[in-house]
Amino acid sequence: MIDAMPAGLIVFSGTGIQDNIVGKARAFGIPVWDFRIREAP
């Protein structure tokens, strides 16, 4: 997929593509720093 693996992923609010990217990063074992605002259930 990519030749060099990133050291980590920083995620901010935006479009729905962030969920997809975060899921793939976690599947590859890449650390994720998630700064998206989540609403309480």
C-alpha positions as CSV (number, residue, x, y, z in Angstrom):
1,M,0.0,0.0,0.0
2,I,2.6,2.6,1.0
3,D,6.4,2.2,1.1
4,A,7.0,4.0,4.5
5,M,4.7,3.5,7.4
6,P,3.8,6.8,9.3
7,A,4.9,7.2,12.9
8,G,1.3,8.2,13.9
9,L,-2.0,9.7,12.8
10,I,-3.5,12.9,14.2
11,V,-7.3,13.2,13.5
12,F,-9.4,16.4,13.7
13,S,-13.1,16.9,12.9
14,G,-14.0,17.0,9.2
15,T,-15.8,14.7,6.8
16,G,-16.7,11.0,7.2
17,I,-13.4,9.9,5.6
18,Q,-11.7,10.3,9.0
19,D,-13.5,7.2,10.4
20,N,-12.2,5.1,7.4
21,I,-8.6,6.4,7.8
22,V,-8.6,5.8,11.6
23,G,-9.9,2.3,11.2
24,K,-7.2,1.5,8.6
25,A,-4.4,3.0,10.8
26,R,-5.5,1.0,13.8
27,A,-5.6,-2.1,11.7
28,F,-2.0,-1.5,10.8
29,G,-1.0,-0.8,14.4
30,I,-0.3,2.9,13.8
31,P,-0.9,5.0,16.9
32,V,-3.9,7.4,16.5
33,W,-4.4,10.7,18.3
34,D,-8.1,11.5,17.9
35,F,-9.1,15.1,18.6
36,R,-12.5,14.9,17.1
37,I,-15.4,16.2,19.3
38,R,-17.7,13.3,20.2
39,E,-21.2,14.0,21.4
40,A,-22.4,12.2,24.6
41,P,-25.0,9.5,24.0
